Amino acid sequence: MVKKPVIKIEDTRRAKLQASPKGLRKFKEAAFGLSAHWGLYSLSSGGNEWIYYADRIPYEIYRKRMEKFNPVRFCAEEWADLMVESGQKFLLITSKHHDGFCIYDSAHTDFTVMNTPFRRDILAELAKALRDRNLGLHFYYSLVDWTHPAYRKNWGKYVEYYQNQIRELCTNYGKIEGILFDGYWPNAGSFFSDKAAKEYFAARGPWDLAGTYDIIHKLQPDAVVTNNTHVLPLKGEDYQVWELDLPGENKIGFNCTEIGDRQTACWWNLNAGWSYQPWNHNVKSAESLLATYRDVRARGAVFLLNVGPRPFGDIHPEEQAVLRTMGQTIRRLKI
């Protein structure tokens, strides 16, 4: 008999807070949200948002991408209007992905959009545009950080760093409606057995998730928190998310087949990947995505549909067309 690997999951039982009933209800009733993966990796000519790790790019070389990040076509109002047309009620956007680059003005690192030719706080502009249209704002935040020196050398300092950034996200952009964490995958033991993967991904100590969840819920009582762990939700987490699978399914190979007692959500991509990849361009049809949307909603889950904005700052016209068609159908059929 093959023994199942022992999964060590961080204990968050000391978390004191959860999202308010009002915040949970709003998230559930939102039903449909837009997700966006956007950062320096969007400037690539191959690969995806993991290219820093996959190609073992030296930090000094990767950092030079900042000189080319100048998305002059970015217009927060256009993004927000597209969401209104698409019937989406909130935006989930990568404030910081695994490469450590921040698309907002952080006081705790210089590896941010403010040190690019663009020099504008993308999150601040989105926060205003969304608020003006009564749309919600959720932040994706990677716990993993391939480029921050403390991540490998001083774990206590790194936890302090990332929690300080969470405080920024919860205080600098008005009311937010949620935070989704990524990078903590307790059942990925076989993946971390590789020496290189350990160097880039493995934690050097506890994340203090309980403390982090309480920071969020104290500063933003209505914000829903999830962690893309692929295990049952922990105390302090408010919903359970599946990637490219329906709740309880694991066709993709790493999702959780158990459904907990929290709200559920399904995270899909509109194109072939999560980030902008013109060499891998394969936009899904509105019909197929609407079928998935119906399946997700039939199970009571929230549907998160991801796009990869282009380096210029806009969302691909084909992706926009699909989103608008979905919105028209959702309104017409009242689904």
GISULVEN-V434960 format. One record per backbone hydrogen bond with DSSP energy under -0.5 kcal/mol. NH is the residue of the N-H (numbers start at 1). CO is the residue of the C=O. If there is no record, write none. Layout:
nh = (NH & NH)
co = (CO & CO)
This chain:
nh = (3 & 8 & 9 & 12 & 15 & 20 & 24 & 25 & 26 & 27 & 28 & 29 & 30 & 31 & 32 & 33 & 34 & 35 & 36 & 37 & 37 & 38 & 42 & 43 & 44 & 51 & 53 & 54 & 55 & 56 & 57 & 61 & 62 & 63 & 64 & 64 & 65 & 66 & 67 & 68 & 69 & 69 & 70 & 72 & 73 & 74 & 74 & 79 & 80 & 81 & 82 & 83 & 84 & 85 & 86 & 87 & 87 & 88 & 89 & 90 & 91 & 92 & 93 & 93 & 94 & 95 & 95 & 96 & 97 & 100 & 102 & 103 & 106 & 109 & 112 & 113 & 115 & 116 & 117 & 118 & 119 & 122 & 122 & 123 & 125 & 126 & 127 & 128 & 129 & 130 & 131 & 132 & 133 & 133 & 134 & 135 & 136 & 138 & 139 & 140 & 141 & 142 & 143 & 143 & 144 & 146 & 151 & 152 & 153 & 154 & 158 & 159 & 160 & 161 & 162 & 163 & 164 & 165 & 166 & 167 & 168 & 169 & 170 & 171 & 171 & 172 & 177 & 178 & 179 & 180 & 181 & 181 & 182 & 185 & 187 & 188 & 192 & 193 & 194 & 198 & 199 & 200 & 201 & 202 & 202 & 212 & 213 & 214 & 215 & 216 & 217 & 218 & 219 & 220 & 223 & 224 & 226 & 228 & 229 & 237 & 238 & 239 & 240 & 242 & 244 & 244 & 248 & 249 & 260 & 263 & 265 & 266 & 267 & 268 & 268 & 270 & 271 & 280 & 281 & 284 & 289 & 290 & 291 & 292 & 293 & 294 & 295 & 296 & 297 & 298 & 299 & 299 & 300 & 301 & 302 & 303 & 304 & 304 & 305 & 305 & 306 & 306 & 307 & 309 & 310 & 313 & 320 & 321 & 322 & 323 & 324 & 325 & 326 & 327 & 328 & 329 & 330 & 331 & 332 & 333 & 334 & 335)
co = (1 & 6 & 7 & 10 & 12 & 221 & 20 & 21 & 22 & 23 & 24 & 25 & 26 & 27 & 30 & 303 & 90 & 305 & 92 & 274 & 307 & 36 & 39 & 40 & 41 & 48 & 50 & 50 & 51 & 53 & 52 & 58 & 58 & 59 & 60 & 61 & 62 & 63 & 64 & 65 & 65 & 66 & 68 & 70 & 312 & 71 & 312 & 75 & 76 & 77 & 78 & 79 & 80 & 81 & 82 & 83 & 84 & 83 & 32 & 32 & 136 & 34 & 91 & 138 & 36 & 93 & 140 & 140 & 101 & 97 & 111 & 95 & 104 & 106 & 110 & 102 & 112 & 113 & 66 & 69 & 113 & 103 & 120 & 103 & 121 & 122 & 123 & 124 & 125 & 126 & 127 & 128 & 129 & 130 & 131 & 130 & 89 & 91 & 178 & 93 & 180 & 96 & 141 & 182 & 182 & 98 & 148 & 149 & 149 & 150 & 154 & 155 & 156 & 157 & 158 & 159 & 160 & 161 & 162 & 163 & 164 & 165 & 166 & 167 & 168 & 168 & 137 & 137 & 224 & 139 & 179 & 226 & 141 & 183 & 229 & 185 & 188 & 190 & 191 & 194 & 195 & 196 & 197 & 197 & 198 & 208 & 209 & 210 & 211 & 212 & 213 & 214 & 215 & 216 & 220 & 177 & 179 & 181 & 227 & 234 & 225 & 225 & 263 & 265 & 242 & 267 & 256 & 246 & 258 & 238 & 240 & 302 & 242 & 266 & 304 & 306 & 273 & 277 & 278 & 270 & 285 & 286 & 287 & 288 & 289 & 290 & 291 & 292 & 293 & 294 & 295 & 296 & 297 & 296 & 264 & 31 & 266 & 302 & 33 & 303 & 268 & 304 & 35 & 307 & 314 & 310 & 316 & 317 & 318 & 319 & 320 & 321 & 322 & 323 & 324 & 325 & 326 & 327 & 328 & 329 & 330 & 330)
